[in-house]
């Protein structure tokens, strides 16, 4: 059963737009969210907590205004992220760094975290990553795997709270409170349906904490209508790029969600 967590947030300069230090009470994880224009501060004596092994997320926008994300790791995570504002194929706007309060994160565990983060984000298909490939998963002992898996769960919680909610697919809260992601065939909760029978287009959706969530199995046209607004056209193209909409194996005129 889910239980409450106490997450502490420290605003180092007293403003909501500056560096943000996150920690979960009684856990070893710590995180630093920082604007790209102040990235050098992360590698200064002000933040010795991040002069150690860790992982990070780099967020920004393309020239077309589309969200992009890069995930990486470093033996000195604060030093490693310094190259990214110039290196990325998008305008970097903010970053978040993760490390451990103790010295227990080794290179293999950091590699495991990086690989797990990339796999989770690419599987959730909420944002396009610029990672060219996903590193192989290092072999860990059972004890190490248990420790780093717990760290990953805490990392996802902090990332979500900090505005990087890219690790999991949207969850539809059912009346039972299970928080599962039902398919269109489920009968619990209010379902909203849209259909164009003549074109075999049909979709079902529910409200959730993530907003209005279209359920798996929906179909969409492979051709944008002439009357589609620029905003919806950009969203349609983005869903195709992210692999959320894929070509139907039975009908070349349809995408499947």
C-alpha positions as CSV (number, residue, x, y, z in Angstrom):
1,X,0.0,0.0,0.0
2,X,1.4,3.5,-0.9
3,X,2.7,5.5,2.1
4,X,3.5,9.1,2.6
5,X,7.0,10.6,2.1
6,X,8.6,13.7,3.5
7,X,10.6,15.6,0.8
8,X,12.6,18.6,1.8
9,X,13.2,21.5,-0.5
10,X,15.9,24.1,0.1
11,X,16.0,27.3,-2.0
12,X,19.7,28.2,-1.7
13,X,19.2,31.9,-2.7
14,X,15.7,32.3,-1.4
15,X,14.0,32.4,-4.8
16,X,11.9,30.0,-6.6
17,X,13.8,30.4,-9.9
18,X,17.3,29.7,-8.5
19,X,19.1,26.4,-7.4
20,X,16.9,23.9,-5.6
21,X,18.2,21.3,-3.3
22,X,16.0,18.2,-2.8
23,X,16.2,15.4,-0.3
24,X,13.9,12.7,1.1
25,X,13.9,12.3,4.9
26,X,15.8,9.2,6.1
27,X,17.1,8.4,2.6
28,X,20.5,8.8,1.1
29,X,19.5,10.5,-2.2
30,X,20.0,14.2,-2.8
31,X,19.3,16.3,-5.9
32,X,20.1,19.7,-7.3
33,X,17.8,21.4,-9.7
34,X,19.5,24.4,-11.4
35,X,18.8,26.8,-14.3
36,X,21.2,26.4,-17.3
37,X,22.4,30.0,-17.0
38,X,23.8,29.1,-13.5
39,X,25.2,25.7,-14.3
40,X,28.8,26.7,-13.2
41,X,27.5,27.1,-9.6
42,X,26.9,23.3,-9.5
43,X,30.6,22.8,-9.8
44,X,31.6,25.3,-7.2
45,X,32.5,24.9,-3.5
46,X,28.9,25.9,-2.7
47,X,27.8,22.4,-3.7
48,X,30.3,19.7,-2.6
49,X,27.4,17.3,-2.4
50,X,27.6,16.9,-6.2
51,X,31.4,16.6,-6.6
52,X,30.9,12.8,-6.7
53,X,29.5,10.0,-8.8
54,X,25.9,10.6,-10.0
55,X,23.4,10.9,-12.8
56,X,21.6,13.9,-14.3
57,X,18.9,15.1,-16.6
58,X,19.3,17.9,-19.1
59,X,16.1,19.6,-20.3
60,X,15.5,22.1,-23.0
61,X,13.7,23.2,-26.2
62,X,14.3,22.9,-29.9
63,X,14.0,25.8,-32.3
64,X,10.4,24.7,-32.9
65,X,9.6,24.8,-29.2
66,X,9.5,21.1,-28.7
67,X,10.7,19.5,-25.4
68,X,13.9,17.5,-25.4
69,X,15.8,15.6,-22.7
70,X,19.2,14.1,-22.3
71,X,20.2,11.7,-19.5
72,X,23.8,11.0,-18.5
73,X,26.2,10.1,-15.7
74,X,29.5,11.2,-14.3
75,X,32.2,10.3,-11.8
76,X,32.0,13.9,-10.8
77,X,28.4,14.7,-11.8
78,X,28.7,18.5,-11.3
79,X,31.8,18.7,-13.5
80,X,30.4,16.4,-16.1
81,X,27.2,18.5,-16.8
82,X,29.3,21.6,-17.6
83,X,29.7,20.5,-21.3
84,X,26.0,20.2,-22.1
85,X,24.7,23.7,-22.8
86,X,26.9,23.8,-25.9
87,X,26.9,20.1,-26.7
88,X,23.2,19.4,-27.0
89,X,21.2,19.9,-30.2
90,X,18.6,22.0,-28.3
91,X,18.6,25.0,-26.1
92,X,19.3,23.8,-22.6
93,X,17.1,25.6,-20.0
94,X,17.5,23.5,-16.8
95,X,19.2,20.5,-15.3
96,X,18.8,18.3,-12.3
97,X,21.7,16.3,-10.7
98,X,21.4,13.3,-8.4
99,X,24.0,11.9,-6.0
100,X,24.2,10.0,-2.7
101,X,24.8,11.5,0.7
102,X,27.2,8.7,1.4
103,X,30.0,7.3,-0.8
104,X,28.3,4.1,-1.7
105,X,27.4,4.8,-5.4
106,X,30.1,3.2,-7.5
107,X,30.7,3.3,-11.2
108,X,28.6,0.1,-11.9
109,X,25.7,1.4,-9.9
110,X,25.8,4.8,-11.6
111,X,25.8,3.0,-15.0
112,X,22.8,0.9,-13.9
113,X,20.9,4.1,-13.0
114,X,21.7,5.8,-16.3
115,X,20.6,2.8,-18.3
116,X,17.4,2.3,-16.2
117,X,16.6,6.0,-16.5
118,X,16.9,6.0,-20.3
119,X,14.9,2.8,-20.7
120,X,12.1,4.1,-18.5
121,X,11.8,7.5,-20.2
122,X,11.9,6.0,-23.7
123,X,9.3,3.4,-22.7
124,X,7.0,6.0,-21.2
125,X,7.1,8.1,-24.4
126,X,6.4,11.4,-22.7
127,X,9.3,13.2,-24.2
128,X,11.9,12.7,-26.9
129,X,15.4,11.9,-25.6
130,X,18.6,12.9,-27.5
131,X,20.6,9.9,-26.2
132,X,21.9,8.2,-29.3
133,X,21.9,4.8,-27.6
134,X,21.1,3.2,-24.2
135,X,24.2,1.9,-22.4
136,X,24.1,-1.8,-21.5
137,X,23.0,-2.7,-18.0
138,X,26.0,-3.5,-15.7
139,X,25.9,-6.7,-13.7
140,X,25.2,-6.1,-10.0
141,X,25.1,-8.3,-7.0
142,X,21.7,-8.9,-5.4
143,X,22.6,-6.6,-2.5
144,X,23.8,-3.8,-4.9
145,X,20.7,-4.3,-7.1
146,X,18.4,-3.9,-4.1
147,X,20.1,-0.7,-3.0
148,X,20.3,0.9,-6.4
149,X,16.7,0.0,-7.2
150,X,15.5,1.7,-4.1
151,X,17.6,4.8,-5.0
152,X,16.0,4.8,-8.5
153,X,12.5,4.8,-7.0
154,X,13.5,7.8,-4.9
155,X,15.0,9.5,-7.9
156,X,11.8,9.2,-9.9
157,X,9.8,10.7,-7.0
158,X,12.1,13.7,-6.8
159,X,12.2,14.1,-10.5
160,X,8.4,14.1,-10.7
161,X,8.2,16.6,-7.9
162,X,10.8,18.8,-9.7
163,X,8.8,18.8,-13.0
164,X,10.6,15.9,-14.8
165,X,7.6,13.6,-14.9
166,X,8.9,11.4,-17.8
167,X,9.5,8.0,-16.3
168,X,6.0,6.4,-16.2
169,X,3.1,6.3,-18.5
170,X,0.0,8.3,-17.4
171,X,-1.9,6.5,-14.7
172,X,-5.7,6.6,-14.6
173,X,-7.1,6.7,-11.1
174,X,-9.9,4.2,-10.9
175,X,-12.7,4.3,-8.3
176,X,-10.9,1.6,-6.3
177,X,-7.9,3.9,-6.0
178,X,-5.6,1.3,-7.6
179,X,-3.9,3.9,-9.8
180,X,-3.6,1.4,-12.6
181,X,-3.6,2.3,-16.3
182,X,-6.7,0.4,-17.7
183,X,-7.2,-0.2,-21.3
184,X,-10.2,0.8,-23.3
185,X,-12.0,-2.4,-22.5
186,X,-12.2,-1.8,-18.7
187,X,-15.5,-0.8,-17.3
188,X,-14.5,1.1,-14.2
189,X,-14.9,4.9,-14.0
190,X,-16.3,7.4,-16.6
191,X,-15.1,6.7,-20.1
192,X,-15.3,9.4,-22.8
193,X,-15.5,8.0,-26.4
194,X,-14.9,9.5,-29.8
195,X,-15.7,7.7,-33.0
196,X,-15.7,8.3,-36.8
197,X,-17.0,4.9,-38.0
198,X,-16.7,5.7,-41.7
199,X,-12.9,6.0,-41.2
200,X,-12.4,3.3,-38.5
201,X,-11.3,6.0,-36.1
202,X,-12.2,5.4,-32.4
203,X,-10.7,6.5,-29.1
204,X,-11.6,6.3,-25.4
205,X,-10.2,8.5,-22.6
206,X,-10.5,9.1,-18.8
207,X,-9.5,12.0,-16.6
208,X,-6.5,11.4,-14.3
209,X,-3.9,13.3,-12.2
210,X,-2.1,13.7,-15.5
211,X,-5.1,15.3,-17.2
212,X,-7.2,13.8,-20.0
213,X,-5.6,10.4,-20.8
214,X,-6.3,8.6,-24.1
215,X,-6.4,4.9,-23.5
216,X,-4.4,2.3,-25.3
217,X,-5.9,0.9,-28.5
218,X,-7.2,4.2,-29.9
219,X,-6.8,4.8,-33.6
220,X,-6.0,8.0,-35.5
221,X,-5.6,9.1,-39.1
222,X,-2.2,9.0,-40.8
223,X,-3.2,12.2,-42.6
224,X,-3.6,15.6,-40.9
225,X,-6.8,17.4,-41.8
226,X,-6.5,20.8,-43.5
227,X,-8.5,22.4,-40.8
228,X,-6.1,21.2,-38.0
229,X,-4.7,24.1,-36.0
230,X,-1.0,24.6,-35.7
231,X,-0.9,23.6,-32.1
232,X,-2.7,20.3,-32.7
233,X,-0.7,19.6,-35.8
234,X,2.5,20.0,-33.7
235,X,1.1,17.7,-31.0
236,X,0.2,15.1,-33.7
237,X,3.7,15.2,-35.2
238,X,5.3,15.0,-31.8
239,X,3.3,11.9,-30.9
240,X,4.5,10.3,-34.1
241,X,8.1,11.3,-33.4
242,X,7.9,9.8,-29.9
243,X,6.5,6.6,-31.1
244,X,3.2,7.0,-29.3
245,X,1.3,6.8,-32.6
246,X,2.5,3.8,-34.7
247,X,1.3,2.6,-38.1
248,X,-1.5,0.0,-37.9
249,X,-0.5,-3.4,-39.2
250,X,-4.1,-3.9,-40.6
251,X,-4.9,-0.5,-42.1
252,X,-2.2,1.7,-43.8
253,X,-4.5,4.8,-43.3
254,X,-4.5,4.5,-39.5
255,X,-2.1,5.0,-36.6
256,X,-2.6,3.0,-33.4
257,X,-2.1,4.5,-30.0
